[in-house]
Amino acid sequence: QAQLVETGGGLVQPGGSLRLSCAASGLTFSNYAMSWYRQAPDKERELVATARSAGGSTNLGDSVKGRFTISRDDAKNTVYLQMNSLKPEDTAVYYCNAIHRRQLAWNYWGQGTQVTISS
């Protein structure tokens, strides 16, 4: 059974940084594109960043370009989201997602981690 576990959320002041981690188990990590989504209260879930499988490219959402970085360590089955210059509007629950590069039905979510940006 595939499992994704996010860690690293918390309360940070505006302008601060956080690094989220998502550890995957029960799947062949290198075959999965890994993404971070976020959902703020009363808003739709938003794609933040994607790191494609097999050393593929990364993409960032327009709202986080220049501030966030996504990376993956296939040896550790982990994907990271480095978040810098955080703003109050970054406040949300952040979710990790894994989707197989060919079998799109093999799609898994973590439980989410809360990120709150406030002074």
C-alpha positions as CSV (number, residue, x, y, z in Angstrom):
1,Q,0.0,0.0,0.0
2,A,1.5,3.3,-1.1
3,Q,1.9,5.9,1.6
4,L,3.0,9.6,1.6
5,V,3.9,11.4,4.8
6,E,4.5,15.1,4.8
7,T,6.5,16.9,7.5
8,G,7.9,20.3,8.1
9,G,4.9,22.5,8.4
10,G,4.5,25.1,11.1
11,L,4.0,28.8,11.9
12,V,6.5,31.2,10.4
13,Q,6.7,35.0,10.2
14,P,6.3,36.7,6.8
15,G,9.6,36.7,5.0
16,G,10.7,33.5,6.7
17,S,11.4,30.0,5.3
18,L,10.3,26.5,5.7
19,R,11.2,23.2,4.1
20,L,8.5,20.6,3.6
21,S,9.4,16.9,3.1
22,C,7.3,14.1,1.8
23,A,8.5,10.6,2.4
24,A,7.0,7.9,0.1
25,S,6.7,4.2,0.8
26,G,5.1,1.2,-0.9
27,L,5.8,2.5,-4.4
28,T,8.7,2.6,-6.9
29,F,9.4,6.3,-6.3
30,S,11.5,6.9,-9.4
31,N,8.5,6.0,-11.6
32,Y,6.3,8.7,-10.1
33,A,6.0,12.4,-10.7
34,M,5.8,14.1,-7.4
35,S,3.9,17.3,-6.8
36,W,3.0,19.7,-4.0
37,Y,-0.5,21.1,-3.8
38,R,-2.0,23.5,-1.3
39,Q,-5.4,24.4,-0.2
40,A,-6.4,27.5,1.8
41,P,-9.7,27.8,3.6
42,D,-12.6,28.4,1.2
43,K,-10.3,28.0,-1.8
44,E,-9.7,25.3,-4.4
45,R,-6.7,23.1,-4.2
46,E,-3.8,24.7,-6.1
47,L,-0.9,23.0,-7.8
48,V,2.3,24.5,-6.4
49,A,5.1,22.5,-7.9
50,T,6.0,19.3,-9.8
51,A,9.1,17.3,-10.1
52,R,8.8,14.8,-12.9
53,S,10.1,11.2,-12.7
54,A,13.4,9.9,-13.9
55,G,15.3,13.1,-13.6
56,G,12.7,15.0,-15.5
57,S,12.0,18.7,-15.3
58,T,10.4,20.7,-12.5
59,N,7.6,23.2,-12.7
60,L,6.4,25.9,-10.3
61,G,3.2,27.7,-10.1
62,D,3.2,31.4,-11.0
63,S,2.4,32.5,-7.5
64,V,5.6,30.8,-6.1
65,K,8.1,31.2,-8.8
66,G,11.3,32.8,-7.5
67,R,10.5,31.9,-3.9
68,F,9.9,28.1,-3.8
69,T,12.0,25.2,-5.1
70,I,11.0,21.6,-5.5
71,S,13.5,18.8,-5.4
72,R,13.6,15.1,-5.1
73,D,16.0,12.5,-3.8
74,D,15.1,9.2,-5.4
75,A,17.6,7.3,-3.2
76,K,15.6,8.5,-0.1
77,N,12.1,8.3,-1.7
78,T,11.6,11.9,-0.7
79,V,10.5,15.1,-2.3
80,Y,11.1,18.5,-0.8
81,L,9.6,21.9,-1.1
82,Q,11.9,24.7,0.0
83,M,9.8,27.8,0.6
84,N,11.5,31.2,1.0
85,S,10.2,34.7,1.3
86,L,6.9,33.4,2.7
87,K,3.8,35.6,2.5
88,P,0.6,35.4,4.5
89,E,-1.2,34.3,1.3
90,D,1.0,31.1,1.4
91,T,-1.0,30.0,4.4
92,A,-2.6,26.7,3.5
93,V,-2.6,23.0,4.1
94,Y,0.1,21.6,1.8
95,Y,-0.4,18.1,0.3
96,C,2.1,15.8,-1.4
97,N,0.9,13.9,-4.5
98,A,2.4,11.0,-6.4
99,I,1.2,10.0,-9.9
100,H,2.7,7.2,-12.0
101,R,4.3,8.4,-15.2
102,R,2.2,5.9,-17.3
103,Q,-0.5,4.5,-15.0
104,L,-2.4,7.7,-14.2
105,A,-4.8,5.8,-12.0
106,W,-1.9,5.1,-9.6
107,N,-2.4,8.4,-7.9
108,Y,-1.7,8.9,-4.2
109,W,-2.0,11.7,-1.6
110,G,-0.5,12.5,1.7
111,Q,-2.5,13.7,4.7
112,G,-1.3,17.3,4.5
113,T,0.7,19.6,6.6
114,Q,-0.4,23.0,7.8
115,V,1.7,26.0,6.9
116,T,0.7,29.3,8.6
117,I,2.4,32.6,7.8
118,S,1.6,35.2,10.4
119,S,3.3,37.9,12.5
